[in-house]
Amino acid sequence: MAEIEDEAFVLIQSHPEGMLQSELWKELGVDSRKCSRIVKKLEESGLIDRVEFKKEGIKTYLLKAKMQPVHPEDLLAGDELIPCIACDLECVVQECHPLMDWMYQLAIVGSGNQ
């Protein structure tokens, strides 16, 4: 995917309830025609759904990111599996020591690969 398409996809993903196409092109800083081409590529790639939507009597489209499969390597820090997979504790992410330790390990492993 091109950089602008990646940026568009990330923006759409950041709106779980969906994002209007008319808002997307404004946030990307592109014109509506270019945005339409970007959206078409994302839709053809199976990354998003595009549903007709009327806002204030004007037709636009609601864009929603499709659920993507999780890649197994995204669950690993080195060869350590993310602790949340088998965890049954009710916790606050910022206070979860096993998760923080895992993220620290991920940062170390990630910086060693660059």
Buried (B, 14 or more C-beta within 10 A) or exposed (E): EEEBBEBBBEBBBEBEEBBBBBBBBEEBEBEEEEBBEBBEBBBEEEBBBBEEBEEEEEEBBBBBBEEEEEEEEEEBBEEEEBBBEEEEEEEEEEEBEEBEEBBEBBEEBEEEEE
